[in-house]
Amino acid sequence: MPRFKTLEISNPDYETNNLRFLTLKTPNLKGRGDICVYVPPGLSSLDTLPIVILLHGVYGSAWSWPFSAGVHLTVDALIQKGELPPMILAMPSDGLWGDGSGFLPHGGYNFERWIAEDVPDALYEGIKGAKKESPLFIAGLSMGGFGALRIGAKYAPKFRAIAGHSSITSLPQIKFFVEESLKNYAQNVVADEDVFETFLYHRNDLPPIRFDCGTSDLLINYNRALHKKMENAGMLHHYEEHPGGHDWPYWSRHIVETLKFFAANL
């Protein structure tokens, strides 16, 4: 029985570069949400592919990763070269609240469950190769890095590995980017406002973790601090720094390393 009251899927006759769009209605958003999906060509109904959920940053939406970074073209080329296994990319909106929802529950919306529950379920219903047995991964940039690392840890049994690029590591940092009051994002549990606290709370269940940041990024010291805290706590993880800032050229380059990290954890 379909989980969603409405689930609209783009017409294959008009799709390009193996991108599809899904729009579905969910109580978690009190309305509809969009997902842009890259699906490798040539799949059969018997195929079961890994799924990578990619979260965008503030100001963006479901179009950000493909149309600001061309990530679907990069993945397509890497699959053709044999450098990545065939995989599905699911690129949802954050729910389009304010400048960015933070991928948190607040104001009667649950942007966290939209990502952790609705997005995978929509793929299982509407995308060939996406099945409940599909290995699931999550990554994101900036606000999406905050969402991916925190949701990936909180829902750890769902995910094979998690990653963040130029990540917000604690909720107060979102004020660098949004005009909405921080009070709107406040959570009842401190572990839900800070990546390290989330990791600490769920440390016995954590999947493999990777994160990186540009040395010219305004969030570099926060990422270094997260790395140091994890080292001191004995939490296994992979952290890297590279030249670059808080921008699409950086994320377009280094998403490849995350995808290869995920492939290594299949």
N, C-alpha and C positions, 0 to 999 in steps of 0.2 A: 504494500500500500504506500503511495507517495507520501513523504513526510511534509511537503510544502503545499499549501493551498494553490499557489501559482509558481511556476518555474518556466520562464520564457528562454528559449535558446535561439541563437542566431541561425539564419539559413545558410547552409554550406555553399549554396550557389553564389553567395556574395562575400564569403570570407576570403581573406588574403593572408599569405605567409603563415598558414596553419594556426591563426588566431580565431578564437570563438568568444562570444559574449553570452553570459548568463545573467538574468535578472530574476530574483526570487523575493517573495514576501516572507518575512519572519517576525514573530513577536519581539525578538531581541532588538530589532531596529524600529519597531512600531511601524513598519512599512517595508519598502523594497530596498534591496542592496544589489550591487553589480559585482560580477567577477569576470575578468578577462582571463582566458585560458589558452595556453599554447599546448597543442596536441600534436605529437609527431605523426607524420603521414604513414599510411600503409598498415594501420593496426587491424587486427581481427578481433572478433568478439571474445576470443579466448585469451587475449593478451592481458597481463596484469602488470602495470607500470608503476614505478615509484612516483610519488606526488610531492612537489616542492611548493609550499605556500610562500609567496614573496609579499612582504608588507611594505607599503610606501611610507613616505614621511609626511610632514605637515604640508598643507595646501594641495596635495595631490589626490589621486583617486585610482580606480582600477586601470586606467590607461598609463600610469606613470612609468612603470618598469618597461613596458614594450615601446612606448612612444617618446620616452626621454633617454632610454638607454639601449633600445633595440635588443633587449635581452633574449627575445625569442629567436632573433636572427643569429645571435651568438651561439645559443644552445643548438639550434638546428645545424649550424656549421660544425660544431664540436661532435655532435652525434654522427654526422656524415663522415667525419675523420676518424671515428672510433675512439675519441678522447673522452666521451661521456656515453653512458648507456642511454637508450631512449627513456625520456622522463616527461611527465606532465608538469607544467608550471601553472599554478593557480594564483592570480594576482587580483585580490579583492580590494574594493574600497574599504576605508576605515569606518564607514557609516556616515561620512560627510557631516559630522557635527562640528560647528565652529571652524577654526583653523585646523583642527585635528582632534580626534576623539581620544587619543592616547591609547586606544585599544583597551580601555578600561570600562567597567560598569559604572555609570553615573547618570543622574537625572532621569531614572526610570528606564534607561536604555541599557543593554548589555552588549557592548561592543567587543568584549572578550569572548563571550560565548558565540557571537556571530562568527568570529574567526575560528575558534577551537572546535565548534560543533556544526554550525550551519554550512560553512564553506566545504569541508570534506563531504558532508552528506549530500550537498547539491551536486558535487562532482560524481559521487557514486550513482546518483539518479540520472545524470544527464550527459556524462562524458565516457566514451568508449575507452577502455583500458584502465579506468579508475574504479577500483573495487575496494571493499572493506579490508581485503588482504594486502592492498598496496602499501608498501613502506612509505611512511609520511615524514616529511621534513618541514622545517619552518625557518625563514630568515627574513631580515628586513634592514632598512637603513634609517638612521636617525630615530625619529619617533617609532618607526617600524622596527628598528633594532631593539628598542625598549620593549615593544610588544612581542616580538619574536622570542627574545631571551626569557622574558617573564612568563608568557603563555607557554612556551616550550618546556619550561621547568615546572610550572604549575600543573600542566596536563602531560607530564613526562611519559606516562605509559603509552600515549598516542604516538610519540615522536622518536625516530631513530637517532636524530642529531638535530642541533639547533645552532643558529649563527646570527651575528649582528655586525653591521658596518656603521662606523661613526655613530655609535648608539648613544642615545640618552640613557644614562645608567640609574638615574633617580628622578622621581617626578618633578621636583622643583626646577630642573633644567629645562622643562618644556616652556618656561616663561621666556627663554631666549627667542622663542619662535612664535608664540601665539598671543593674541590680545585678550583672550578670555581669562577670567580670574582663576587662579590656582584652586580656589575653593570649589570650583565646579568639578575638579578631578579628584577631590579628597576621597580616600578609601577608609573603611572601618578597621582594616588590618594593615599595620605598617609594612608587613611583608609584601603587600600588593603595590606598594609605592616605590620600591627600591629593588633593583635587580639582584644585588648581593644578598639582601634579606630574603628574597624569594628563593635564591639558590640555597641559602642556609636552611630555610624551612623545609625544602624538598631535597636536601642533599643526598639522602639515601636512594633517591630515584632518578637522579639527573642523567640525561642522555649525554653523549659526547657534545662538547661545546667548543665553538670557534668564534672569535671576534677580532676585528681589526679597526684601526683608526688612522687617519692621515696626520702627519706630524704638524701640519699647518691648520688643523681643524680646531675650532673653538671648544670641542669636547675632548680633546686629546688628554688633558690632565685627569678628567673623570674616568676615561677608559683605562689610563694607567693605574689609577687608584683602585678600580675594580679588579684589574689584573693582580695587583699587589695583595689585595684582601683575599683573593682566591688562592694565591700562592701561600699566604700565611695560614689559611684554613685547610690547606692540603687538598684543595679541589682541583681535580684534573681538568685542564682546558688547553686550548691552543690560542695564543694571542700574538698578533703581529702589528707592526707599525710600518707605514710606507709614506713616501713623499706624497703630498696632496692635501686638499682641503675638503670642505663640506660641500661637495658638488658632484654632479653627474659624471664628469670624466673619471673621478676616483671610483665611484660605485660601479661604473660600467666595466672598469678594469678588474676590480677585485671580487666581483660576484662570481667570476670564473673559478677562483680559488675555493670559494664556499661550495659551489656545485661539485667540484672535484672532491672536496672533503665529504660531502654527502654521499657521493658515489662510492667512496672508500668505506662508508659505513653501511653499505647494503648487505 
